[in-house]
């Protein structure tokens, strides 16, 4: 037996949300995703930048060494 509003007693009415509630849920999910992105992705990007700087430093030092050793 269903209720007049098509929900079961104690059940969810997810399919009957008003559009403004759906927009609010979408906004909350978007903010949660952005927060996870900031917590997880930014340190990874920072590590890549630091790693690239270290590799560039060694490459520059190697190039300078080769230049100095190749001069007569």
Backbone as CSV, one residue per row, in Angstrom:
resi,resn,N_x,N_y,N_z,CA_x,CA_y,CA_z,C_x,C_y,C_z
1,UNK,0.842,-1.175,0.000,0.000,0.000,0.000,0.890,1.241,0.000
2,UNK,0.592,2.177,-0.847,1.378,3.401,-0.919,0.599,4.559,-0.336
3,UNK,1.349,5.517,0.099,0.719,6.719,0.632,0.321,7.623,-0.526
4,UNK,-0.536,8.587,-0.281,-0.962,9.472,-1.371,0.194,10.232,-2.032
5,UNK,1.277,10.483,-1.275,2.399,11.203,-1.883,3.429,10.242,-2.482
6,UNK,3.058,8.989,-2.657,3.876,7.957,-3.301,5.158,7.633,-2.560
7,UNK,5.187,7.821,-1.256,6.352,7.415,-0.474,5.925,6.360,0.522
8,UNK,6.834,5.464,0.847,6.571,4.455,1.858,6.739,5.069,3.235
9,UNK,6.034,4.550,4.223,6.236,5.065,5.581,7.691,4.860,6.006
10,UNK,8.334,5.922,6.407,9.719,5.858,6.808,10.675,5.773,5.638
11,UNK,10.169,5.836,4.409,11.017,5.704,3.227,11.526,7.052,2.745
12,UNK,12.272,7.003,1.678,12.881,8.198,1.117,11.955,8.823,0.087
13,UNK,11.991,10.122,-0.004,11.243,10.825,-1.043,12.215,11.503,-2.002
14,UNK,13.360,10.843,-2.282,14.417,11.414,-3.124,13.872,11.850,-4.488
15,UNK,12.999,11.052,-5.080,12.490,11.378,-6.408,11.530,12.538,-6.423
16,UNK,11.097,12.996,-5.277,10.109,14.059,-5.231,10.677,15.348,-4.655
17,UNK,11.977,15.562,-4.832,12.595,16.787,-4.320,12.230,17.968,-5.200
18,UNK,12.057,19.087,-4.565,11.808,20.315,-5.314,13.085,20.729,-6.037
19,UNK,12.965,21.437,-7.162,14.159,21.834,-7.925,15.170,22.633,-7.103
20,UNK,14.701,23.484,-6.196,15.651,24.258,-5.396,16.420,23.365,-4.421
21,UNK,15.809,22.281,-3.976,16.522,21.338,-3.118,17.555,20.560,-3.920
22,UNK,17.212,20.202,-5.151,18.178,19.508,-6.005,19.383,20.398,-6.274
23,UNK,19.137,21.681,-6.491,20.251,22.601,-6.729,21.134,22.714,-5.491
24,UNK,20.517,22.730,-4.314,21.294,22.812,-3.081,22.134,21.549,-2.890
25,UNK,21.571,20.398,-3.185,22.318,19.152,-3.061,23.462,19.132,-4.058
26,UNK,23.220,19.608,-5.275,24.280,19.687,-6.271,25.400,20.610,-5.836
27,UNK,25.042,21.725,-5.213,26.051,22.669,-4.739,26.888,22.047,-3.626
28,UNK,26.242,21.346,-2.716,26.972,20.694,-1.622,27.920,19.631,-2.171
29,UNK,27.455,18.846,-3.132,28.317,17.827,-3.731,29.491,18.457,-4.469
30,UNK,29.250,19.559,-5.162,30.325,20.258,-5.861,31.357,20.807,-4.884
31,UNK,30.908,21.373,-3.775,31.836,21.873,-2.761,32.625,20.737,-2.117
32,UNK,31.982,19.596,-1.890,32.690,18.448,-1.327,33.756,17.946,-2.295
33,UNK,33.431,17.909,-3.579,34.406,17.480,-4.576,35.571,18.460,-4.655
34,UNK,35.282,19.755,-4.617,36.354,20.756,-4.656,37.245,20.656,-3.428
35,UNK,36.658,20.389,-2.272,37.445,20.238,-1.048,38.377,19.033,-1.156
36,UNK,37.842,17.912,-1.644,38.685,16.729,-1.829,39.793,17.020,-2.833
37,UNK,39.468,17.761,-3.880,40.474,18.107,-4.874,41.590,18.934,-4.254
38,UNK,41.232,19.889,-3.409,42.247,20.724,-2.769,43.096,19.918,-1.792
39,UNK,42.477,18.999,-1.079,43.204,18.225,-0.074,44.123,17.200,-0.728
40,UNK,43.673,16.581,-1.819,44.428,15.491,-2.426,45.318,15.967,-3.569
41,UNK,44.778,16.768,-4.479,45.490,17.082,-5.716,46.560,18.155,-5.539
42,UNK,46.315,19.153,-4.741,47.296,20.236,-4.625,48.635,19.770,-4.054
43,UNK,48.660,18.942,-3.022,49.971,18.443,-2.579,50.685,17.632,-3.659
44,UNK,49.935,16.895,-4.456,50.549,16.135,-5.545,51.148,17.087,-6.578
45,UNK,50.423,18.145,-6.914,50.933,19.121,-7.878,52.157,19.820,-7.300
46,UNK,52.110,20.155,-6.013,53.256,20.786,-5.369,54.467,19.887,-5.392
47,UNK,54.262,18.603,-5.162,55.377,17.657,-5.209,55.964,17.573,-6.611
48,UNK,55.105,17.600,-7.619,55.596,17.575,-8.997,56.411,18.820,-9.322
49,UNK,55.950,19.969,-8.842,56.688,21.212,-9.097,58.054,21.176,-8.411
50,UNK,58.088,20.728,-7.176,59.366,20.639,-6.456,60.282,19.637,-7.144
51,UNK,59.738,18.497,-7.551,60.532,17.496,-8.263,61.088,18.040,-9.572
52,UNK,60.270,18.787,-10.305,60.734,19.371,-11.568,61.841,20.390,-11.316
53,UNK,61.724,21.161,-10.242,62.767,22.141,-9.924,64.083,21.446,-9.575
54,UNK,64.009,20.347,-8.829,65.228,19.603,-8.476,65.878,19.019,-9.723
55,UNK,65.078,18.413,-10.595,65.613,17.829,-11.831,66.209,18.924,-12.706
56,UNK,65.541,20.077,-12.799,66.075,21.181,-13.600,67.394,21.685,-13.020
57,UNK,67.500,21.717,-11.707,68.762,22.134,-11.077,69.900,21.191,-11.403
58,UNK,69.637,19.886,-11.308,70.681,18.915,-11.656,71.031,18.984,-13.140
59,UNK,70.014,19.159,-13.986,70.281,19.252,-15.424,71.103,20.493,-15.741
60,UNK,70.792,21.601,-15.080,71.573,22.827,-15.291,73.008,22.665,-14.817
61,UNK,73.166,22.031,-13.668,74.522,21.807,-13.155,75.296,20.874,-14.078
62,UNK,74.648,19.848,-14.589,75.293,18.935,-15.525,75.678,19.630,-16.821
63,UNK,74.786,20.465,-17.327,75.088,21.198,-18.558,76.245,22.159,-18.337
64,UNK,76.265,22.831,-17.202,77.367,23.754,-16.909,78.687,22.994,-16.781
65,UNK,78.650,21.830,-16.157,79.863,21.014,-16.015,80.377,20.570,-17.384
66,UNK,79.478,20.109,-18.234,79.887,19.702,-19.580,80.460,20.872,-20.365
67,UNK,79.867,22.038,-20.205,80.358,23.226,-20.919,81.774,23.572,-20.448
68,UNK,81.983,23.565,-19.129,83.294,23.917,-18.593,84.343,22.883,-18.999
69,UNK,83.997,21.601,-18.966,84.951,20.560,-19.322,85.242,20.512,-20.821
70,UNK,84.311,20.980,-21.627,84.529,20.912,-23.071,85.337,22.111,-23.607
71,UNK,85.553,23.127,-22.807,86.311,24.294,-23.260,87.806,23.956,-23.307
72,UNK,88.473,24.554,-24.226,89.937,24.366,-24.301,90.666,25.545,-23.768
